[in-house]
Amino acid sequence: MTQATIDLIRNAIRAKQPIEATYDGYHRVLCPHVIGYKNGTVNLLAYQSGGNSSRGAVPTGSGHTSNWRCMRVDALQGVTSSSGAWATADNHSQRSSCVDQILEQVSF
């Protein structure tokens, strides 16, 4: 994990811009909502709006409450900005155990 990756994610959060990355061997389109620390590890709470996971293709677009992902930033590979549409779900404000110390959080 590099500072450049953290900065890219933080900028995407501020701009409500999706990112693309590989995580656990699967290509994912992610809308990052929160980046921060949990037990000394940098984690990302993101809404996955496209791509695949271990359960297959995810439903695309907004509204699918099962598309939330908590990911270790150091396990993300090939992180890039995406020109796709921002997506989220109605439960975006629910408390999450993904991050204890917030570095950046999306504004609603």
C-alpha positions as CSV (number, residue, x, y, z in Angstrom):
1,M,0.0,0.0,0.0
2,T,1.3,3.4,-0.9
3,Q,0.4,6.9,0.2
4,A,-0.5,7.5,-3.4
5,T,-3.2,4.8,-3.2
6,I,-4.6,6.3,0.1
7,D,-4.6,9.8,-1.5
8,L,-6.4,8.5,-4.6
9,I,-9.1,6.9,-2.4
10,R,-9.4,10.0,-0.2
11,N,-9.8,12.2,-3.4
12,A,-12.5,9.8,-4.7
13,I,-14.4,10.0,-1.5
14,R,-14.4,13.8,-1.6
15,A,-15.5,13.9,-5.2
16,K,-17.9,10.9,-4.9
17,Q,-16.1,9.2,-7.7
18,P,-15.9,5.4,-8.2
19,I,-12.6,3.6,-8.3
20,E,-11.7,0.2,-9.8
21,A,-9.4,-2.3,-8.2
22,T,-8.7,-6.0,-7.9
23,Y,-9.4,-7.5,-4.4
24,D,-9.2,-11.2,-3.6
25,G,-8.6,-11.9,-7.3
26,Y,-11.8,-10.2,-8.4
27,H,-12.2,-7.0,-10.4
28,R,-14.4,-4.6,-8.5
29,V,-16.0,-1.2,-9.2
30,L,-16.2,0.5,-5.8
31,C,-17.7,3.7,-4.5
32,P,-15.5,4.5,-1.5
33,H,-17.4,5.9,1.5
34,V,-14.9,5.8,4.4
35,I,-11.2,5.2,4.7
36,G,-9.4,4.9,8.1
37,Y,-7.7,2.7,10.6
38,K,-8.9,-0.4,12.4
39,N,-6.4,-2.0,14.8
40,G,-3.5,-0.2,13.0
41,T,-4.6,-1.4,9.5
42,V,-5.9,1.0,6.9
43,N,-9.4,-0.2,5.8
44,L,-11.9,1.0,3.2
45,L,-15.7,0.8,3.5
46,A,-17.0,0.9,0.0
47,Y,-20.2,0.2,-1.9
48,Q,-19.5,-2.2,-4.7
49,S,-21.4,-1.1,-7.7
50,G,-20.0,-3.4,-10.3
51,G,-17.6,-6.2,-11.0
52,N,-17.4,-9.6,-9.3
53,S,-16.9,-11.1,-5.9
54,S,-16.5,-14.7,-4.6
55,R,-20.3,-15.0,-5.0
56,G,-20.3,-13.9,-8.6
57,A,-21.3,-10.7,-10.4
58,V,-22.7,-8.1,-8.0
59,P,-26.0,-6.2,-8.8
60,T,-25.0,-3.0,-10.5
61,G,-26.0,0.5,-9.6
62,S,-27.4,1.9,-6.4
63,G,-29.8,0.5,-3.7
64,H,-28.6,-3.1,-3.2
65,T,-27.9,-3.2,0.6
66,S,-25.8,-6.3,0.3
67,N,-23.1,-4.6,-1.8
68,W,-21.2,-3.1,1.2
69,R,-17.5,-4.2,1.4
70,C,-14.9,-3.7,4.2
71,M,-11.5,-4.1,2.6
72,R,-7.9,-3.8,3.7
73,V,-6.3,-1.1,1.5
74,D,-3.0,-3.0,1.4
75,A,-4.9,-5.9,-0.3
76,L,-6.2,-3.7,-3.1
77,Q,-4.3,-4.0,-6.4
78,G,-4.3,-1.8,-9.5
79,V,-6.4,1.0,-7.9
80,T,-7.5,3.6,-10.5
81,S,-10.2,6.3,-10.8
82,S,-13.3,5.3,-12.7
83,S,-15.6,7.4,-14.8
84,G,-18.6,5.4,-13.8
85,A,-21.6,6.7,-11.9
86,W,-21.5,7.1,-8.1
87,A,-23.7,4.5,-6.3
88,T,-24.8,3.9,-2.7
89,A,-27.6,2.3,-0.7
90,D,-30.2,3.8,1.6
91,N,-28.5,2.3,4.6
92,H,-25.3,4.3,3.9
93,S,-25.4,6.0,7.3
94,Q,-25.6,2.8,9.4
95,R,-22.7,2.4,11.8
96,S,-19.9,0.1,10.6
97,S,-17.2,-1.8,12.4
98,C,-14.9,-1.4,9.5
99,V,-13.1,1.7,10.7
100,D,-12.4,3.1,14.1
101,Q,-10.3,6.2,13.2
102,I,-11.6,8.0,10.1
103,L,-9.2,9.6,7.7
104,E,-11.9,10.6,5.1
105,Q,-15.6,10.1,5.0
106,V,-18.1,10.9,2.3
107,S,-20.5,13.8,2.9
108,F,-24.3,13.5,2.4
